[in-house]
Amino acid sequence: MEVFQIEGGHPITGQVTVEGAKNSALKLMAATIMAPGVTTLTNVPNISDVHVMGKVLKRLGASVVVVDEHTLEIDTSTVDRWETPYELVAKMRASTAVLGPLIARFGRAVVAMPGGCNIGARKIDMHLLGLQCLGVHFENEHGDINASIPNGMHGDTVTLDFASVGATENLMMASVFAEGVTTIDNAAREPEIVDLANMLNAMGARISGAGSPLIEIEGVRELHPVKHQVVGDRIEAGTYVAVGALCGDPVRVSGFNPLHLGLVLKKYEQMGITIERHHDGCTVSRTEPLRACDIQTLPFPGFPTDMQAQTMTLLALAQGSSVVTENVFENRFIAASELNRMGADIRIEGHHAVVHGVERLQGTQVKSPDLRGGAALVMAALAAEGTTTISGISHIDRGYEHFCEKLTSLGAKISRIEIDDDPDED
């Protein structure tokens, strides 16, 4: 079993560049199904989730060529299947992003119910209800979603109960080939939605309003392959910003648009953190103690749920008490118990976490519960006294490329080591 071993208390400073956004790259890869031929994606993060999506596309019949560490050539002219394998979809929820493209291209799809991080139900009811408005018929058989369009797809107005990123993406992709105009009301506004719309439009789609609550898609007959650069990963960037904020010495984070972290950076400034914004990133530093600050997660442009755990680590060492409200995923506080093992004082009350700041954390053995919670534990270990061992790091590998190496370049004492995995241990 591989673990991270981290010796805390070392100065962290320097510059780090983030990769392309995980949450965009996966959906862009799925969208290539709709444009038979070779699409080239650049700035693709070299992470396990991308590898899984590549396997999904290959199982559908595509060719995925790794040109270099961050460039993929995806040939979907040979895609001849519309059924995704359970063993891959169960590893990663984003695999359901192929649902819309498969329906659009073949008029049918069979997709296993999704897996991924254990951070809540994250049901796909909104995906299915929205697609039904476009004429898609669903049957659930043995844990699979079986989709067909017996009478073709037609444009309609779909109003989402919640500004779901996944539902917006699936609807946007499926409706590209629908007859007439489709309107998505209460659409998600995340930068990754805009990135997907930009690539689809370059392919020949007619999508307007991406980045606003109202997206319109005028149906077209076909798409063509393109070359597209994945937008910078705002969550990876936010994690390194939080690392710099926690440790204090200047850290420059580049490779992303700081506007995509607007509310995060504003909240961090309220906590006593100095942030200098650049066109391609920001520099973060701190010369005073961290101050308590209340946050609540909301869809973009609100505070991202994917930055909640990292921010909770900051608040665990801030002066005063803070309240963190989680409005997106009901199980997103599962890292709190591990932080408490390190000496934090966090009390969970429903979808609120009351965080009383402590003077210091202590290194110990902890387990990464999910992707962002694992990153939060790494942060805590960097600031803690002594040595921390973090297991369950496969979660972290899903979203952070060369995490150890990047942190080491900033001065961290972190290593990935193998230890014996006791089969009798829970």
C-alpha positions in Angstrom: 0.0 0.0 0.0 1.3 3.4 -0.9 1.1 6.3 1.5 2.3 9.9 1.8 4.8 10.5 4.6 5.1 14.2 5.4 7.4 16.0 7.9 5.7 19.2 8.9 7.0 22.6 9.8 9.3 23.3 6.8 9.1 26.6 4.9 7.0 26.5 1.8 7.7 29.1 -0.9 8.3 29.4 -4.6 6.3 28.9 -7.8 4.0 26.2 -9.0 2.1 25.8 -12.3 -1.2 24.0 -12.4 -2.4 21.7 -15.1 -5.6 21.7 -17.2 -8.8 21.3 -15.2 -9.8 17.7 -14.4 -13.5 18.6 -14.4 -13.2 20.0 -17.9 -10.8 17.5 -19.5 -13.1 14.6 -18.7 -16.1 16.2 -20.3 -14.1 17.4 -23.4 -12.9 13.8 -23.9 -16.5 12.6 -23.8 -17.6 15.2 -26.3 -15.1 13.9 -28.9 -17.6 11.1 -29.5 -19.9 13.5 -31.3 -17.2 14.6 -33.8 -16.0 11.5 -35.7 -12.3 11.9 -36.5 -9.2 13.0 -34.6 -9.6 15.7 -32.0 -6.5 16.9 -30.2 -6.7 18.1 -26.6 -3.8 19.9 -25.1 -3.1 20.9 -21.4 -4.7 17.6 -20.3 -3.8 16.7 -16.7 -1.9 13.4 -16.4 -4.1 12.0 -13.6 -5.9 8.7 -12.9 -9.3 10.0 -13.8 -8.2 11.0 -17.3 -6.7 7.5 -17.7 -10.0 6.0 -16.7 -11.9 8.1 -19.2 -9.4 7.1 -21.8 -10.2 3.5 -21.1 -14.0 4.2 -21.3 -13.5 5.7 -24.8 -11.3 2.8 -25.9 -13.9 0.3 -24.8 -16.4 2.2 -27.0 -14.1 1.7 -29.9 -12.1 5.0 -30.0 -8.3 5.3 -30.3 -6.6 7.4 -27.6 -3.0 8.3 -28.4 -0.8 10.0 -25.7 1.3 12.4 -27.8 3.1 13.7 -24.8 2.3 14.0 -21.0 -0.4 16.6 -21.6 -1.6 16.1 -25.1 -4.1 13.5 -26.3 -5.2 12.6 -29.9 -8.6 11.0 -29.7 -9.9 9.3 -32.9 -13.7 8.6 -32.5 -14.3 7.7 -36.1 -14.1 4.0 -35.0 -16.5 4.3 -32.1 -19.1 1.6 -32.8 -20.4 0.7 -29.3 -22.7 2.6 -26.9 -22.5 0.6 -23.8 -20.0 1.6 -21.0 -18.5 -1.0 -18.7 -19.5 -1.0 -15.1 -16.0 -1.7 -13.8 -14.9 1.7 -15.2 -17.9 3.8 -14.6 -17.9 2.6 -11.0 -14.5 4.1 -10.5 -15.4 7.6 -11.6 -18.7 9.4 -11.7 -17.7 11.6 -14.6 -17.9 8.6 -16.8 -21.7 9.4 -17.1 -20.6 12.4 -19.3 -20.6 9.9 -22.2 -24.4 9.6 -21.9 -25.3 12.8 -23.8 -22.7 12.3 -26.6 -23.7 8.6 -27.2 -27.4 9.5 -27.4 -26.5 12.4 -29.8 -24.4 10.2 -32.1 -26.2 6.8 -31.9 -29.6 7.6 -30.6 -29.0 5.2 -27.8 -26.8 4.5 -24.8 -26.3 2.0 -22.0 -24.5 3.6 -19.0 -23.9 1.9 -15.7 -24.9 3.8 -12.6 -21.9 6.0 -11.5 -19.4 5.7 -8.7 -16.6 8.1 -7.6 -15.9 9.8 -4.3 -18.2 9.0 -1.4 -19.3 12.5 -0.8 -23.0 12.2 -1.1 -25.8 10.7 -3.3 -25.1 12.9 -6.3 -28.1 11.4 -8.1 -28.4 11.8 -11.8 -32.2 12.3 -11.7 -31.8 15.8 -13.2 -29.8 14.4 -16.1 -32.5 11.9 -16.9 -35.5 14.2 -16.4 -33.9 16.9 -18.6 -33.0 14.4 -21.4 -36.6 13.1 -21.3 -37.8 16.6 -22.2 -35.8 16.2 -25.4 -37.4 12.9 -26.3 -35.1 10.4 -24.7 -36.7 7.3 -23.2 -35.0 5.5 -20.3 -35.3 2.1 -18.8 -33.3 1.0 -15.7 -32.1 -2.6 -16.1 -29.8 -4.4 -13.6 -28.1 -1.2 -12.5 -27.7 0.2 -16.0 -29.4 3.3 -17.6 -30.7 2.2 -21.0 -31.5 5.2 -23.2 -33.1 5.5 -26.6 -34.9 8.1 -28.7 -37.8 6.2 -30.4 -39.1 9.4 -32.0 -35.9 11.4 -32.4 -34.7 14.3 -30.3 -36.4 17.7 -30.3 -35.5 21.0 -28.7 -37.4 22.1 -25.6 -37.0 24.3 -22.5 -35.5 22.4 -19.6 -35.5 24.0 -16.1 -33.1 22.4 -13.7 -34.1 22.2 -10.0 -30.5 22.8 -9.1 -27.7 24.3 -11.2 -26.1 20.9 -11.7 -22.8 20.9 -13.6 -23.2 17.3 -14.8 -26.8 17.7 -15.9 -26.0 21.0 -17.7 -23.1 19.3 -19.6 -25.1 16.2 -20.6 -28.0 18.3 -21.7 -25.8 20.7 -23.6 -24.0 17.8 -25.5 -27.2 15.8 -26.2 -29.1 18.8 -27.5 -26.4 19.8 -30.1 -28.1 17.4 -32.6 -31.7 17.9 -31.4 -34.1 19.4 -33.9 -34.9 23.0 -33.1 -33.7 25.1 -30.1 -33.1 23.8 -26.6 -33.0 26.2 -23.6 -31.4 25.2 -20.3 -32.8 27.3 -17.6 -30.9 27.5 -14.2 -27.9 26.1 -16.0 -24.6 25.7 -14.1 -22.2 28.7 -14.7 -18.8 27.1 -14.0 -15.8 27.9 -16.1 -15.7 24.3 -17.2 -19.1 24.7 -18.7 -17.8 27.6 -20.8 -14.8 25.5 -21.8 -17.0 22.7 -23.1 -19.3 25.1 -24.9 -16.2 26.8 -26.5 -15.0 23.5 -27.9 -18.4 22.4 -29.1 -18.8 25.7 -30.9 -15.4 25.3 -32.5 -16.6 21.9 -33.7 -19.6 23.5 -35.3 -22.2 23.6 -32.6 -24.4 26.7 -32.0 -24.4 27.4 -28.3 -24.9 30.8 -26.7 -25.2 31.9 -23.1 -22.6 29.5 -21.5 -21.5 31.0 -18.2 -24.9 32.4 -17.6 -28.0 30.8 -16.0 -29.7 30.5 -19.5 -28.0 28.5 -22.2 -29.5 28.1 -25.7 -28.5 25.4 -28.2 -29.6 25.5 -31.8 -29.5 22.0 -33.2 -27.0 21.2 -36.0 -26.6 18.1 -38.2 -22.9 17.3 -37.5 -19.7 18.3 -35.7 -16.1 18.1 -36.9 -12.9 17.4 -35.0 -10.8 20.3 -33.6 -7.7 21.1 -31.5 -8.5 22.5 -28.1 -6.6 23.6 -25.0 -8.1 22.6 -21.6 -8.8 25.5 -19.3 -6.5 25.8 -16.2 -7.6 23.9 -13.1 -9.0 26.4 -10.6 -9.4 23.8 -7.9 -5.8 22.6 -8.2 -4.8 26.3 -8.2 -6.9 26.9 -5.1 -5.3 24.1 -3.3 -1.8 25.5 -3.8 -3.1 29.0 -2.9 -4.4 27.5 0.4 -1.0 25.8 1.0 0.7 29.2 0.6 -1.9 30.9 2.8 -1.4 28.2 5.5 2.4 28.3 5.5 2.8 32.1 5.0 5.8 32.5 2.8 5.1 33.8 -0.8 3.9 31.1 -3.2 3.1 32.0 -6.8 0.5 29.9 -8.5 0.2 30.2 -12.3 -1.6 28.5 -15.2 -5.2 29.6 -14.3 -7.5 32.6 -14.5 -7.8 34.2 -11.0 -11.3 35.3 -11.8 -12.3 31.6 -11.7 -11.4 31.7 -7.9 -13.1 35.0 -7.3 -15.0 34.3 -4.1 -12.3 32.0 -2.7 -9.6 34.7 -3.0 -11.9 37.3 -1.4 -12.7 35.1 1.5 -9.0 34.4 2.0 -8.3 38.1 2.0 -10.8 38.4 4.8 -8.8 35.8 6.7 -5.7 38.0 6.7 -4.1 36.6 3.6 -2.4 38.8 1.0 -3.1 38.0 -2.6 -1.6 39.6 -5.6 -3.5 38.8 -8.8 -1.8 38.3 -12.2 -3.2 37.6 -15.6 -2.3 33.9 -15.4 -2.5 33.3 -11.6 -1.7 34.9 -8.3 0.8 35.2 -5.5 -0.2 34.4 -2.0 1.5 35.2 1.3 0.7 36.0 4.9 2.4 38.0 7.7 -0.3 38.0 10.3 -2.3 35.2 12.1 -5.2 33.6 10.2 -8.6 35.1 11.1 -11.9 33.1 11.5 -14.3 33.5 8.6 -17.7 31.9 7.8 -18.1 30.3 4.4 -21.0 28.5 2.6 -20.6 26.4 -0.5 -22.8 27.2 -3.5 -22.6 26.6 -7.3 -20.3 29.0 -9.2 -19.8 31.9 -8.8 -20.4 30.9 -5.1 -17.7 29.3 -2.9 -16.8 25.9 -4.6 -17.6 22.8 -2.6 -14.3 21.4 -4.0 -12.4 24.1 -1.9 -14.3 23.5 1.3 -12.1 20.9 2.9 -8.8 22.8 2.1 -10.4 25.9 3.6 -11.5 24.1 6.7 -7.8 23.2 7.3 -7.0 26.9 7.2 -9.8 27.7 9.6 -8.7 24.9 11.9 -5.6 27.1 12.6 -7.3 30.5 12.5 -8.0 32.7 15.5 -11.6 32.5 16.6 -14.5 30.3 15.5 -15.9 29.8 12.0 -19.0 28.2 10.6 -18.7 26.2 7.3 -22.0 25.5 5.6 -22.1 22.8 3.0 -25.0 23.3 0.6 -23.9 21.0 -2.3 -22.9 17.5 -1.0 -24.3 16.1 2.3 -21.2 14.0 3.1 -18.5 16.6 2.3 -17.4 16.9 6.0 -15.9 13.4 6.1 -12.3 14.8 6.3 -13.2 16.6 9.6 -12.8 13.5 11.8 -9.3 13.0 10.4 -8.4 16.6 11.0 -9.6 16.2 14.6 -7.2 13.3 14.9 -4.5 15.8 14.2 -5.7 18.1 17.0 -8.3 20.3 15.2 -11.5 21.2 17.0 -14.3 20.7 14.4 -17.9 19.9 15.4 -20.4 18.8 12.7 -24.0 19.9 13.1 -26.0 18.7 10.1 -24.8 20.6 7.1 -22.8 23.0 9.2 -19.3 22.6 10.7 -18.3 24.7 13.6 -14.5 25.2 13.5 -12.8 26.5 16.6 -9.2 27.5 15.7 -6.3 25.8 17.6 -2.7 26.9 17.9 -1.2 23.9 16.3 -1.8 20.5 14.8 0.2 17.3 15.5 1.4 14.7 13.0 -0.2 11.3 13.2 -1.6 8.5 10.9 -4.7 9.5 9.0 -6.6 8.3 5.9 -7.7 10.3 2.9 -11.5 10.0 2.7 -11.9 11.5 -0.8 -10.0 13.6 -3.3 -10.3 17.1 -1.8 -10.3 15.8 1.8 -7.1 14.1 1.0 -5.5 17.3 -0.2 -6.8 19.0 3.0 -5.0 16.4 5.1 -1.8 16.9 3.1 -2.1 20.7 3.9 -2.6 20.0 7.5 0.4 17.7 7.6 2.6 20.4 6.1 1.8 22.7 9.0 1.7 20.1 11.8 4.4 19.3 14.3 6.1 16.0 13.6 5.4 13.4 10.9 2.1 12.5 9.3 1.4 9.3 7.4 -1.6 9.6 5.0 -3.1 6.4 3.5 -5.8 6.2 0.8 -3.8 8.4 -1.5 -5.3 6.9 -4.6 -8.1 9.4 -4.0 -5.6 12.3 -4.3 -4.1 10.8 -7.5 -7.5 11.2 -9.1 -7.1 15.0 -9.2 -3.5 16.1 -8.6 -0.7 15.5 -11.1 2.8 15.1 -9.5 1.5 16.3 -6.1 4.6 15.2 -4.2 6.9 16.6 -6.8 5.2 20.0 -6.9 5.1 20.3 -3.1 8.7 19.2 -2.8 9.7 22.0 -5.3 8.1 24.4 -2.8 10.2 23.1 0.1 7.9 20.4 1.5 9.3 17.2 3.0 6.9 14.8 1.5 7.5 11.3 0.0 5.4 8.5 -1.5 6.4 5.2 0.1 5.1 1.7 0.2 4.2 0.0 3.4 2.9 -3.4 4.3 -0.9 -3.6 4.1 -2.1 -5.7 7.0 -5.0 -7.8 5.6 -6.4 -8.3 9.2 -6.6 -4.5 9.6 -9.9 -2.8 8.8 
